[in-house]
Structure formats: structure tokens, C-alpha cells
Amino acid sequence: MVDQAEQLRRLVSAVPQQRKILRRKRIPRVITVTSGKGGVGKTSVVINLAIALALLGKRVVIMDADLGLANVDVIIGLVPVNTLHDVIRGKKTLTEIIITGPEGVKIIPGASGLEELANLTGAQRERLIESLLSLEDMADILLIDTGAGLSQSVLSFVSAADELIVVTTSEPTAITDAYGIIKVVAKNGLHRKAKLIVNQVKNSAEGKEIAERFAQVSKKFLDLELQYLGEICSDQHVVSAVKQQQPFITLYPRAKAAQNVRAIAARLMDLSVEKPGGVRGFVSRLTAMLAQSPRSGT
């Protein structure tokens, strides 16, 4: 009886530890957000979506991976002292460069240093990988804000992530370029599914019409499933917030655009991921692809 009682006590005391281990093993969702062209409000969408997800209780980290024009920190009025460039050089750790934005959203600023991945030594790459793997413990969702277009670096981020969100507007050139990136994704087998956000529309009906056309064409000609996350309506509150370097979802929480983003965040959480690779899978694929590609930019 004494032995049974002791075993029971040990079993009960082990439950919290087991739960802790299970929590640790939760795999973060890694989502790349991109667009076919610049000027569609992609970075603003990333920031406000991150905050909306944080309001749903998620731990969110944004990686600013626009190699040409890293500007996540500028849009929310934060001035980073260091960037991922310093981590790659071995001058700082990841936790030392991360800055905290609204609602606790973490931001890895100015990821322009990622272009150096193609020329890292084995030891440097291992150090960077270990540093990025610390994100496994601090994030439920990692949002990668890429540059616009179809550069090798953009496609590397697109391919490395488990999920892809494409942002477009109703402008014909934006739609054409957004379809272009979806076509490349499908033709190269980078993803079997993609998610779509239509920004700066007149109303909900316009967004849904654009998404429906996208979905039909993608399924018929590309054999790619397009999941519509929602639209963000044109809103003067957005323009005002940008001028004040503040996210519109926090500055004007009752604005139509803010309501749209909260709805998009809820839909995103409703969509499951088939086989998430987490940060470990993302980092492994990204470093391998960038190491094989020619150095981009200067």
C-alpha cells in the first residue's frame, strides 16, 4: 500500500511537468506574407494582423525580411538599435535585438543582413540557426514580412515557410502581379495552398469578387487551392495612423479596417496546418536555399 501511495504521489506530481513538456512541444506556425508588387500595404497588413492575433492570445513575432526596404519598425514608430545583421556578425544575440511593439508583439528589425546567409561559414550558419531556434519558445506565430516581387530571396522565404499569405489590392497591376507570384509558387511546387487578403477595397463585395476570380483561375490553371482570409476596406483612419506611425488597429480600434483585420485574424486561426515544420523546419530550409542561390543585392 505504501508503495502504491508513493507511486500515486509521483504520478500526480509529474502531471504539471508533463503539461509543461507538451506546451514546449507546441510547434509555432511560420507564415510568409508577400505581394506581387509594392504599394499594396503589405507591411501595414502584417503589423496590424500581428496585433489582432496577439489580441486573440497568441504570442507573435514579426521578422522584417524585406532585403531592400526593411521598414516594419518605421511604420510603428520604433527605432531599433541593432538588427539581425548584428546577429549574423556575431555581435548580438537574437534576444538582444528584438524590440517589443503594441500588445507585446515582438519584432526582429531590419533583416537586411539575411542576404549574407549565402556566404556564411558553417560555424556562422550554425550560430544563426541556434539563435533563430530560440523563437520556438517565444512564439506561437512567426510572420515573415518579405519584399515585393519575385526575387530569389522572396521566393526563398515563401518556400521555407509552412504557410503563404498573398496581399493584393483591386488595382489591375496589383492583381496581375499577385497572380504572377501565385503562379510561380504553384508551378514550382512550393505550396499546394495559398491564402489571400485583398486590401484597400471599396466594400466587402468587391473583395469577395476579386477573391472568387482568383480562386477559380488558381484551381483551373494552377491546381492550387486559394483560401480567402478576407478584405480590408479603404479607410481614412488607416492613412491617419500611417502618418502618426501607429498601427490603425490600436489607434482606431472601431474603424472599419480594424474590424476587417480582426475578422481576418479569426479566420486565420480557424485554418489548420497539415504538417507544420515550425521554426526549425523554416530555418533549415531557408539557410539551405539561400546558401545555394547567388548573392542578392549589395
Buried (B, 14 or more C-beta within 10 A) or exposed (E): EEEEEEEEEEEEEEEEEEEEEEEEEEBBBBBBBBBBBBEBBBBBBBBBBBBBBBBBEBBBBBBBBBBBEBBBBBBBEBEBEBBBBBBBEEEBBBEEBBBEBBBEBBBBBBBBBBBBBBEBEEEBBEBBBEBBBBBBEBBBBBBBBBBBBBBBBBBBBBBBBBBBBBBBBBBEEBBEBBBBBBBBBBEEEBBEBBBBBBBBBEEBEBBBBBBEEBBEBBEEEBEBBBBBBBBBBBBEBBEBBBEEEBBBBBBBBEBBBBBBBBBBBBBBBEEEBEEBBBBBBBBBBBBBBBBEBEEBEE
